[in-house]
Amino acid sequence: MKVARLHEALEIIKDVAPLGRRDWVTLEEACGRVASKEQEVVLPLPSFDNSAMDGYAIRAKDAGLRVRVAGRILAGDQAFDLQERVALRIMTGAPIPEGCDTIVPQEEVVAEEGWVGLPATVRQGSHIRRIGEDLRVGERILEPGESITPVHIGMAASQGITHLQVYGRPRVVVLATGAEVRFHFEQRDHEQLFNSNTPTLVAWLKSWGCEVSVVRVEVDDQKILREAVEGLGWADLIVTTGGASVGEADLTREVLREVSAHFLFDKISLKPGKPTALARLGGSYVLMLPGNPMAAMVNFLLLGRSLVRRLSGRRAWAYLEVEARLGSALTFKGGVDTVIAGFFDGYRFMPKKRQASFMVSGLAGCNALIVVDRGVAALEEGTRVKVLVIDWESGADEIGSLVSKGESCSQD
C-alpha cells in the first residue's frame, strides 16, 4: 500500500499527459480554453510607422524655424512626402510621411494661419511608433499549454486570426454511490442524507471547463458497482466520494482492484482526507475521495484541480504560493500534514474557526488553504505561511492604497 504525502501525490499528477484530442474553436469561443498549438505574429504591429500624438510632422533639422503647414494627415490616410522647411498637421495613428523624422505635439508649437513656429530643440524620432514596436513577425503570442485569456484574444484579433487550436475538454464522470444518500430533488427517509458532494464536485468541474456527467449507483452492491465502473471507459477522469475506506459497505476500492486498476497511491498522509487515492484504469484516471464533505472538497481542490489542469494540457497546473502572515495562532497534534482553510485578504491568512471533515460548511467564506507540515506542533500569530488561493475572484469591501510608492518591504 502506497501512502503518499501531498508533494509526492502532486509529483505523480505532474506526469499525467494532456489529452490527445484537439479542437478548432472560433476566436469568440476560445477564451478559457487551453492552446494546443503555438500562434505566431504574421502582421507586425504597428504595421507602419505612425504618429503617437496629435501634432506636426517635421524634420528635426528644422527646429526653431517658422515653417509652412502644407497639409494634414489623418488616421487611415495614405502618407505623402514631407519637404524641407515644411510641416504637416498629423493626427494620432496617422502614417508618418516620407522625410519626417520627428513629431512635435501641437501644444509645443506657435500656430498661425498656415504657419507654425517650431521649438528650438526637439528630440529626433520622438512621438513616432515604429513598425513592429509592439509585435514583431515570428514572435509568439500564444504557446501550447497556455490558458487563453482576453489579452490573447485581442492579440489574435490584431492578426486577423479567426480560429485557434485547443485541447479537448476533459470528460469527467462523478460516480455517486451509496444507498444512504439522496439527491436534493428527491424525497429522503429520516435516516438518509442529501448528497451534497456530487453537486459541489460538478460545480467545481464545470467551472474548470470540464464536460461533466453524473452516474449513480443507488445500492451497495459490488456486482452493480463493478458493471457501472466497467462502462466508464470513455471518461478521462472518474471521481468518487465515499467507499474508499475500510467499512463494510465501502466497495469502491475493492471493485477497482477487481477490474485491475493500477493504484498510483492508495492513501494520502493528510488531515483531513487520508482515504484519498488515485488509480489508473485503462485510459481513465480514478480519483477516490472521502465521503465527509470537507475532507472530500479539500482533497479535490488540492489534487483534483491539478489533475484536471494536467489533463487539460495546462502548463500552469500547480497552485501559486503566496506568502502571508498568519492571522491567529494554531496548534496541531502532529504526525500528519494538516490542511487549514481560511480567508486571505492580500496581507494575512485568517483561519476559519469552525472546520471539521464532516462539515458541509467547512469552506464557506474561505478563499485559501494552508498546508502545515506534520512536524509542526504550533504556529504563532504573525508567522509567515504559504497560502494556496483557491478563489481569486474574492475581493475587498474597501478601497486599498492601490498605488505603489517604491517603499521597501519589511524584512522581519
GIJORA-V277324 format. One record per residue. OMEGA is omega in radians with two decimals (NA if undefined). BURIAL is I if it has 9 or more other ideal C-beta (glycine too) atoms within 8 Angstrom, else O. Layout:
omega;burial
OMEGA;BURIAL
OMEGA;BURIAL
This chain:
omega;burial
-3.13;O
3.06;O
-3.05;O
2.89;I
-3.02;I
-3.09;I
3.09;O
3.10;I
3.14;I
3.06;I
3.07;O
3.14;I
3.13;I
-3.11;I
3.12;O
-3.10;O
3.06;O
3.09;I
-3.13;I
-3.09;O
3.10;O
3.09;I
2.91;I
3.14;O
3.09;I
3.14;O
-3.13;I
-3.11;O
-2.94;O
-3.05;I
-3.13;O
3.08;O
-3.09;I
-3.10;I
3.07;I
-3.11;I
3.11;O
3.09;O
-3.09;I
3.07;I
3.08;I
3.14;O
-3.12;I
3.06;I
-0.20;I
-3.14;I
3.03;O
3.07;O
-3.14;I
-3.05;I
3.09;I
-3.06;O
2.84;I
-3.10;O
-3.07;I
3.04;I
-3.07;I
2.91;I
-3.05;I
-3.11;I
3.10;O
-3.13;I
3.12;I
-3.11;O
2.97;O
-3.01;O
-3.12;I
3.05;O
-2.97;I
-3.13;O
-3.08;O
3.11;O
3.11;I
3.02;O
-3.11;O
3.09;O
2.98;O
-3.10;O
3.03;I
-3.01;O
3.07;O
3.14;I
3.09;O
3.12;O
3.10;O
3.03;I
3.06;I
3.04;I
-3.06;I
-3.13;I
3.14;I
3.14;O
3.14;O
-3.11;I
3.13;I
-3.13;I
3.08;I
-3.13;O
3.12;I
3.07;I
-3.09;O
2.98;I
3.08;I
3.12;I
-3.04;I
-3.12;I
-3.10;O
-3.14;O
3.00;I
-3.02;O
3.00;O
3.14;O
3.09;O
-3.11;O
2.98;I
3.01;I
-3.08;I
3.08;I
-3.06;I
-3.14;O
3.03;O
3.10;I
-3.10;O
3.12;O
-3.06;O
3.06;I
3.05;I
3.05;I
-3.06;I
3.11;O
3.12;O
-3.12;I
3.12;O
3.14;O
-3.14;I
3.12;O
-3.13;I
3.09;O
-3.12;O
3.08;O
-3.13;I
-3.14;I
3.03;O
-3.14;I
3.09;I
3.01;I
-3.03;I
-3.08;I
3.03;O
3.10;O
3.08;O
3.13;I
-3.14;I
3.14;O
3.11;I
3.12;I
3.13;I
3.13;I
-3.09;I
-3.13;O
-3.09;I
-3.09;O
3.07;O
3.09;I
-3.07;I
3.01;I
3.04;I
3.11;O
3.07;I
3.08;I
-3.00;I
3.04;I
2.96;I
-3.09;I
-3.11;I
-3.09;I
3.03;I
3.12;I
-3.03;O
-3.09;O
3.07;I
3.09;I
-3.03;I
-3.13;O
-3.11;O
2.99;O
3.10;O
3.00;O
-3.08;O
-3.06;O
-3.09;O
-3.13;I
2.95;O
-3.13;I
3.09;I
-3.07;I
-3.06;I
3.12;I
3.13;I
3.12;I
3.12;I
-3.13;I
3.10;O
-3.07;I
3.10;I
3.12;I
3.09;O
3.04;I
-3.13;I
2.91;I
-2.92;O
3.02;I
3.07;I
3.04;I
-3.03;I
2.99;O
-2.97;I
-3.05;O
3.10;O
-3.09;O
-3.03;O
-3.12;I
-3.13;O
3.12;I
3.13;I
3.13;I
3.11;O
-3.13;I
-3.12;I
3.13;O
-3.05;O
-3.11;I
3.13;I
-3.06;O
3.02;I
-3.10;I
3.03;I
-3.14;I
3.10;I
2.99;I
-3.07;I
3.13;I
-3.06;I
-3.11;I
-2.99;O
3.13;O
-3.06;O
-3.11;O
3.14;O
-2.90;I
-2.97;I
-3.11;I
-3.13;I
3.12;O
-3.14;I
3.08;I
3.13;O
-3.10;O
3.01;I
3.02;O
3.11;I
-3.12;O
3.08;I
2.84;O
-3.05;I
3.14;O
3.09;I
-3.13;I
-3.03;I
3.08;I
0.01;O
2.97;I
-3.09;I
-3.09;I
-3.12;I
-3.13;I
3.08;I
-3.12;I
3.05;I
-3.14;I
-3.04;I
3.11;O
-3.08;O
2.94;I
3.09;I
3.08;I
-3.11;I
-3.09;I
3.07;I
3.11;I
3.13;I
-2.97;I
-3.09;I
3.09;I
3.14;I
-3.04;I
3.12;I
-3.13;I
3.08;I
3.12;I
-3.11;I
-3.03;I
-3.10;I
3.12;I
-3.14;I
3.12;I
3.11;I
-3.12;I
3.07;I
3.11;I
-3.13;I
3.14;I
-3.11;I
3.02;I
3.13;O
-3.01;O
-3.07;I
3.11;O
2.88;O
3.07;O
3.13;O
3.11;I
3.13;O
3.04;I
3.10;I
-3.04;I
3.10;I
-3.06;O
3.12;O
3.03;I
-3.05;O
3.08;I
3.12;O
3.11;O
-3.14;O
3.06;I
-3.03;I
3.10;I
3.08;I
3.09;I
3.13;I
-3.11;I
3.10;I
-3.08;I
-3.11;O
-3.14;O
-3.06;O
2.96;I
-3.12;I
-3.14;I
3.05;I
-3.04;I
-3.08;O
3.07;O
3.11;I
-2.99;O
-3.08;I
-2.99;O
2.97;I
-3.06;O
-3.03;O
-3.13;I
-3.14;I
-3.14;O
-3.11;O
3.06;I
-3.05;I
3.09;I
2.86;I
3.09;I
-3.05;I
-3.11;I
-3.08;O
3.14;I
-3.10;O
3.13;I
-3.09;O
3.02;O
-3.14;I
3.04;O
-3.13;O
3.10;O
3.07;O
3.11;O
3.09;I
-3.03;O
3.01;I
-3.09;I
-3.13;I
-3.13;I
3.13;O
3.12;O
-3.13;O
-3.10;O
-3.13;O
3.12;O
3.06;O
3.11;O
3.07;O
-3.12;O
3.04;O
-2.99;O
3.08;O
-3.09;O
3.10;O
3.14;O
-3.14;O
3.12;O
3.09;O
-3.13;O
-3.10;O
NA;O
